[in-house]
Every structure is written in structure tokens, then in C-alpha cells.
Amino acid sequence: MTECKQNRADPAIIAKDVHLSYRSIVPVSMRAQQSETPSIRRKGRVEHFEALHGISFEIQRGEIVGLVGRNGSGKSTLLRVLAGIFEPDSGSVDLHGCTVSLLALGVGFLKDLSGRENIYLSGMLLGFTKQEIDEQIEEIIAFSELGSFIEKPVRTYSSGMASKLGFAITAILKTDIILVDEVLSVGDAKFKKKSFNKMMELISEKTRTVVIVSHSTETIQQLCNTVIWLHDGDIRMTGPTEQVMPQYVKFMDS
């Protein structure tokens, strides 16, 4: 696996003026079609929704950052931009050539491939060699608790099973930057505890950078030393967890 090109004194993530919009087609009702042009009648209206409004921030190497905000604030969109899944309309994200993994429901698996095959695919996409994956695959399978299902297509998995596999891959095939989107709350009580303990182990390594999206105030307060509060696509507040979270909780309770 290639080494991170980042100097120890450099920020792990630099986001500068990141804008991202979604386009959607809104069907035109029969009544409205009478007054529309032929092209609009055929295709419907194109509407634009700007999910991120010029987001800028820096995250230091080894920092554990909580990303909070109500539903629709842009948290998951921002994680996907940081992971390189979405390309911003403008602005930039610099990860200094370091490896990044995104742990989120419904992301990263080919559903017709088995769990084992998806381990190899995910690992290679993260920059690991087949030999490196071979050396760790049994540990990944054991951590996932999937048993014989590891040989079955992922389309046969429940969302909880897919989440277990995704977490196991991320936890064992360790990248420089880990992005976590709500999956710490998925699974049975035993797996939740195991996942939380494994995340604590991962973030104890001072060179690993983690960004966690969670609606659990307790999770953010226990794991994160910094919080970025997103509100309607803008950064409303950022700073130490003990300063930001009381303001955020007060806002959500009002």
C-alpha cells in the first residue's frame, strides 16, 4: 500500500469553498402542461438544490471530528465529497494523497458479488494489494460475524449484515482517513458495542484522522475532540466538542 505523502505538521484534510448542487426532474402535471413549451412537457422541469454553499475548513492529522446537523443539512453529501464519490461544482478538497475509506449504508458493494469477493474489491479500491488482503481476510470475516453468508451475494444481505461487512473491512484494512456515516448505530447490541470499542482502538492511533456523522450526542461527545455543525449547507459553528455541542443541543431542543 502506498504511503501517505502528508507531512506530520500538515492538515489531513483541507476543504476550500466547496459548492455542490443536485439536479432533479420534477414531473409537470397534465393541467400545467397546457401552458408549457413542448420540451418542458416531454422532460419535466429541472430543479437545482444547492446542498453545500461554499464549505471551507481544515482538519488536522489525528483529529477526531464530529459532523452534526439536522436531516438535510449536507452532512452525508460532504462525506461523499471528501471520499471522492461526489465531485464538487467548484472549490477543492486536498487529502495530501492519503488513503480514505467511507463507511456508510448502501455504499461500496457490488450486490451480485459475494461478501468475500467484495472484500477483495473494496480492499483493492482502497489501495491494498491482493497479498495484503489475503493476510487479513480471515480477520475481516471473523469480525463481520457473517459466517456462511460471506460466500453469498450481498443482495441477499440485510442492511445490518452489509453494515457489519463494511465496518469489518474499514476496521481491519486501516486507511489514513476514515469517514463514518451513522453506521455505529446499526446492528444488534453486541455488535454495536464491538464496533464502538474497535472505533476507540482505531482513533487511539494518533496519526489516523476520523470524521464521524452521527445523530447520537453521546457518541459525538465520547469520540470526538472537534465538531463541525452544518446547517442548511453552511457551517454554522466549528470548534472543540465541549463548546459546540451545548449550542447544538440547545438549538435542536428549541
N, C-alpha and C positions, 0 to 999 in steps of 0.2 A: 504494500500500500504506500502511495506517495506521501511524503511528509508535508505537514502544513508549512507554508512559506512565511508564516507570520512571525515577526519578532515579538519577544515576550512583552515589550512595552507598548505594542500596537493594540488598538481596539480590535476585538474579534469581529465585530460587525459594524459597518458604517453605512447608514441609510441617509441619502440626501434627496430631499424634495421629491419623494416618491408619490406619483399620481397613478391611480388605476381606476378605469371605468368599465362597467359591464354594459353590453348592448343586449336588448331583448326585443322580440317581435310581439306586439300587442295586437291580437285579432280585432278587426273592425266589425262592429255589429251590422246586421243587414240594413237597419234604418240609416246608420251613419254612412254606409257605402254609397247611398244615392247622391251624396254631396261631395264624395271624394274622387280624386283622379283615378284613372284605370290602374296605374302602377300601385297605388296605395290599396285599392280594392283587392288586387291579387296577392299582395305581400303582407298587408297589415302595417301598422305604424311601428317605426323603430324608436325605442326609447333608450336614453342613456342614464345610467345611475353611477355617479362617481363615488366609489367605495372608499378611496383613500385620497385625501386632499393635501398633498404636499407634505408627507410624513418625513421628518428628519430626526435622527438620534444616533448615538454611539453606545455600543455595549462592550465592556472591557473583557479581556480574556479571563476565563474562570468565573465570570459573574453569572449568578442565577437570577433570571429576570422573570417576573410575573407579568403577563399581559391580560389586563382586565377591562371590562366594559360590558354594557348590556348587549343583548342579542342585536345583531345588525350593525354593530359599531365598527366592524372591519378587522376584528382580531384574526379570524381564520384566513381571511384574504391576505393579511400582512404576513402570516406564517408561510403561506404558499409563495409569496413574492420572495421571502428570504430563502426558501428552499429551491427557488429557480423554476417552480412549476408554472407560475404566472410571470409574465414579463411586464414590467410597469410601462404605462403610456409615456411617462417621462420620469426623470430622476434616475438614481443609481443605487445599487447595493454592492458593497465591497466586502467579501469574506476572506480576502488575502489568500485565496487558493486553498482554503481549508475545507475538509470534508464536512458535509452536513446531512443529517437524516431528519425526516419529518415523520412523526408518529401520530397518525390521525385515522379515524374510521373511514373506510372506503377509499383509501389512498395507497397505491403502490403495488397491488397484486393483480396478476392476470388470473381471472376466475376459472378458466378451463385447465390451468396447470395445478398440479398437486401442491400441498404445503411445502414438501421437500424441494420441489422444483422452484417454487417461489423464493425459498431461502437463498438458493444459488443466484437467481435472477436479481433479487434485491441486493445481495452482497456485492455482486459484480457492478451493479449500478452505483453503489457507494464507493467503488474503487478497490475492493478487495479481490485478490486472486483466488482461483479455484482451490489452490492448495491451502490458503489461509482459511477459506470457508470450510474445507474438508476437516481441518484441525479443530473447528469449533461447532460443527453442525450438530453433533450429538448433544452438546450442552444446550444449544438453542432448542432442540426438540424436547429435551427434558424440561427446560424452563417453561415451555409453552403448554405443557400438560395435555397435549392433543392426542397422545397415544397413537392408535392405528389410523386416526384421521389425517395424520401427516402425509399419508400416501393417497388421500382422496382429493378431488378437485376443490379448490377454495370456494367455488359456487355452492358447495354443499355445507359450508360453514355458517353458523350463526354469526351475528355481528360481534358477539363476545368472543367466539373462537378466533375470528380473524384478528380481533384486537389483541388477544393473547399472543398470537403468532407474530404480529407486528412489534409488540413490545419486546418479545424474546429476541428478535433479530436486532433491534436497536440496542438492547441491553447488553448483548454478548458481542456483537460486531460494533465496537465502540468508535464513533466518529468524533471529530474535534468539536462540532457544534450539534446539539440535539434540540429539536423543536418538538414540543409535545402539545397536542391539541385535544384536551378533555379526556384522554383515554385512561388516566389514572383512576377514574371513577367507574370504569367498565369491568364487569366480571363479578364472580362471587366474592364473598367477604375474605376468604383465604387468599385468593389471587390479588385482590386489592391490597392487602397487607404486604404480600410478597413484592408486588410492583412498587409500592411506596418505599419499602426497605431497599430494593435494588436501585431506585432512583436516588435515595440518600447515599448509597455507595458510589454511584456514578458521579454525583455532584461533589463528593468529598475530594475528588481528584482536582487539584487546584488549576489545572490547565484546561479543563473541559468547560465549555460555555453552554448554558441551557436556557431556553426560552419556553415558558410554560403558560398555556392558555387554560384557565380553569374558572368556573363559577363558584368554586369552593373557597371561601375566605380562609378557612383553616389551612387548606393545602398551600395557598399562596403565602400565608404568614409563617408556616413551618419551613417551607423550602426556599423561599426567595429572599434575596437581600436588597433587590431593587424592583420597583413596579412602574410599568408604563400603563397609564389609564387612557384608553381610547374612547372617544365619544363622537358618534356620527362621522367617522372617518378622519377625525383630528385628534392630536394628542392634547388631552385636557390637563394632564398633570403627570410628571415623572419625578422620581426621587426615591429615597430609602423607603422600604416597606412600611416601617413604623410611622412615617409621615403621610404617605399616600393612602394607605388602606383605611384609616379612620375617616378621611374625607370621602372616599369612595363608598364606604358602607353607609355613611350619613346620607349621601346623595341617593343611593339605591333605596333607602328606607323612607325617603321623603315622599 
